[in-house]
Amino acid sequence: MIGNKNECVVLLHGLARSSRSFSAMETALNEAGYHVVNVNYPSRKQTIERLAENYVTKAIEECRLVQPKRIHFVTHSMGGILVRYYLANHSLDNLGHVVMLSPPNQGSEVVDKLAGFPGFYAFNGPAGQQLGTSAKSLPNKLGPVDYSVGVITGNRSINLMLSRFIPGDDDGKVSVERAKVAGMSDYLVVPHTHPMIMSSTDVIFQTINYLQNGKFFRKNTIQKEQAS
């Protein structure tokens, strides 16, 4: 694929992860012709508000160096909340599409159950404390999105202990239902786990398809179009 060099994609990893977790996605996006800014940010050291102001701002500035026609975002887990916070407080004239992978858009019951334990704060920091499911949690205070958002979330878990805290299908950290956000443009559930969803070949394919078309690829839809 070629022809996307005038478009920039910002990658934002999740809580307690690093930019290395997006290595496969970064390679695929580069091969698809995008200019990629793969952000490495200290997810356990600052609040979501400070992380968004400091690191999303910096990534956008880096994108602007190539004078892109559009700036897209691809996020994993808490990275999606950083983008929602940033865009709720800043305008971006050349905003393209946003793909969120396993985002806690309505918080996570895991935080509700474990946030009070000292070890939880030590490992997840102040941002981790902000991801509960109450109406006062940061994700739930942000409200609907009014830009193009495609959400992909998983329904497989390798952490059955954490899954016990989560009602319904989940990926080990976030429920299928709580990944949704009001105003999203498209939504897809895939058979993958929270830690590895961003590296899955099918998810990378769907991410690029959304960046190009503003929707996920569905085989049945294509077949219906060809038959009509």
C-alpha positions in Angstrom: 0.0 0.0 0.0 1.3 3.5 -0.8 0.0 7.0 -0.9 -0.4 7.8 2.8 2.9 9.7 3.4 1.1 12.9 3.9 -0.8 11.3 6.8 0.6 10.8 10.3 -0.4 8.1 12.8 0.2 8.6 16.5 0.5 5.3 18.5 -0.2 5.4 22.2 0.4 2.3 24.3 -1.4 1.3 27.4 -0.8 1.4 31.1 2.4 -0.2 32.3 3.5 -0.9 28.7 5.9 0.8 26.3 6.2 1.8 22.7 7.7 -1.7 22.0 4.2 -3.2 22.5 3.3 -1.4 19.2 6.3 -2.7 17.2 4.3 -4.9 14.8 1.6 -2.2 14.3 4.3 0.4 13.7 6.0 -1.7 11.1 2.7 -2.4 9.3 1.7 1.3 9.3 5.1 2.3 7.9 4.7 -0.3 5.1 1.3 1.1 4.4 2.9 4.4 3.8 2.1 6.4 6.9 4.4 8.6 8.9 4.3 7.0 12.4 5.0 8.6 15.7 5.2 5.7 18.3 5.0 7.5 21.7 6.8 6.1 24.7 5.4 7.8 27.8 5.7 7.1 31.6 2.2 5.7 32.1 2.8 4.9 35.8 4.3 8.2 36.8 1.6 10.8 36.1 -2.1 11.3 35.9 -4.0 10.9 32.7 -4.5 14.6 32.4 -0.8 15.3 32.7 0.2 12.5 30.3 -2.2 13.7 27.7 -1.1 17.3 27.9 2.6 16.4 27.9 2.8 13.5 25.5 -0.1 13.7 23.1 0.8 17.4 22.6 4.4 16.4 21.9 3.4 13.7 19.4 1.1 16.1 17.5 4.0 18.6 17.3 6.2 15.8 15.9 3.5 14.9 13.3 3.3 18.5 12.2 6.9 18.5 11.2 5.9 16.5 8.1 3.0 18.8 7.4 0.4 16.0 7.3 -3.0 16.3 5.6 -4.5 14.3 8.5 -3.3 13.1 11.9 -4.7 9.8 13.1 -4.5 8.0 16.4 -4.2 4.3 17.2 -4.3 3.5 20.9 -4.2 0.5 23.2 -6.0 0.4 26.5 -5.4 3.6 28.5 -3.9 5.3 25.5 -7.5 5.7 24.2 -8.4 7.7 27.4 -5.4 10.0 26.8 -6.7 10.8 23.3 -10.3 11.3 24.6 -9.1 13.7 27.3 -6.9 15.6 24.9 -9.5 16.0 22.2 -12.1 17.0 24.8 -9.9 19.9 25.7 -8.2 20.8 22.4 -9.3 21.1 18.8 -7.3 19.5 16.0 -8.2 20.8 12.6 -6.7 18.0 10.6 -7.9 15.2 12.9 -8.4 12.0 10.9 -9.6 8.7 12.4 -9.1 7.2 15.9 -8.8 3.4 16.4 -9.0 2.3 20.0 -7.9 -1.2 20.9 -9.3 -2.6 24.2 -10.0 0.8 25.7 -11.5 1.1 29.1 -14.0 3.7 27.8 -16.4 3.1 30.7 -13.7 2.1 33.1 -12.8 -1.4 34.4 -14.2 -3.4 37.3 -10.7 -4.6 37.9 -9.8 -1.1 39.2 -13.0 -1.0 41.3 -11.9 -4.2 43.1 -8.1 -3.7 43.4 -7.4 0.1 43.5 -7.4 0.1 47.3 -4.6 -2.4 47.5 -1.1 -0.8 48.0 0.4 -3.1 45.4 -2.0 -1.8 42.8 -0.9 1.8 43.1 2.8 0.8 43.2 2.4 -1.0 39.9 -0.1 1.2 38.1 0.5 4.7 39.5 -1.9 7.6 39.7 -3.4 7.0 36.2 -4.4 3.5 37.1 -6.5 4.8 39.9 -8.5 6.9 37.5 -9.9 4.0 35.5 -12.8 2.8 37.6 -16.4 2.4 36.5 -18.1 5.0 38.7 -19.7 8.1 37.2 -16.9 10.2 38.7 -14.1 8.2 37.1 -12.2 10.1 34.4 -13.4 8.0 31.4 -17.0 8.4 32.4 -16.7 12.1 32.9 -15.4 12.7 29.4 -18.7 12.1 27.7 -19.4 11.0 24.1 -17.0 11.4 21.2 -17.8 13.7 18.2 -15.1 12.5 15.9 -14.4 9.3 14.0 -13.7 6.4 16.4 -13.5 2.7 15.7 -13.2 0.4 18.7 -11.8 -3.1 18.6 -11.9 -5.2 21.7 -11.3 -8.8 22.7 -13.3 -11.5 24.3 -10.5 -13.9 25.3 -8.7 -13.8 28.7 -5.5 -15.3 30.0 -6.1 -13.9 33.4 -9.0 -15.8 34.8 -8.6 -14.3 38.2 -9.1 -10.7 37.0 -11.9 -11.9 34.7 -13.8 -13.0 37.8 -14.3 -9.4 38.6 -15.7 -8.5 35.2 -19.3 -9.3 34.2 -19.9 -10.6 30.8 -17.3 -11.3 28.1 -14.0 -9.6 28.6 -10.3 -9.6 27.6 -8.9 -10.1 31.0 -8.9 -6.3 31.9 -11.9 -4.7 30.2 -15.4 -6.0 29.5 -16.7 -6.1 25.9 -19.5 -3.6 26.9 -17.2 -1.2 28.8 -14.9 -0.8 25.8 -17.7 1.0 24.0 -18.0 4.8 23.9 -21.1 6.9 23.0 -20.7 8.4 19.5 -18.3 5.8 18.2 -18.5 5.1 14.4 -17.8 1.4 14.4 -17.2 -1.5 16.8 -15.6 -4.9 16.5 -15.1 -7.8 18.9 -12.2 -10.2 18.1 -11.0 -13.4 19.8 -7.9 -11.9 21.4 -6.6 -11.0 24.8 -5.9 -7.5 26.3 -2.1 -7.8 26.3 -1.7 -9.0 22.7 -4.5 -7.5 20.7 -2.4 -4.8 19.2 0.0 -7.4 17.7 -2.6 -9.6 16.0 -2.5 -9.7 12.3 -6.2 -9.4 11.8 -6.4 -6.4 14.2 -3.6 -4.7 12.4 -5.4 -5.3 9.1 -8.7 -3.9 10.5 -6.8 -0.9 12.0 -5.4 0.1 8.6 -8.7 -0.5 6.9 -10.4 1.9 9.4 -7.7 4.6 8.9 -8.3 4.4 5.2 -12.0 4.0 5.0 -13.5 5.1 8.4 -15.0 1.6 9.0 -13.9 -1.9 9.6 -13.9 -4.6 6.9 -16.7 -7.1 7.0 -16.7 -9.9 4.5 -20.5 -10.3 4.4 -20.9 -6.6 3.6 -18.6 -6.9 0.6 -20.4 -10.0 -0.6 -23.8 -8.2 -0.5 -22.3 -5.2 -2.4 -21.0 -7.5 -5.1 -24.3 -9.3 -5.4 -26.3 -6.1 -5.8 
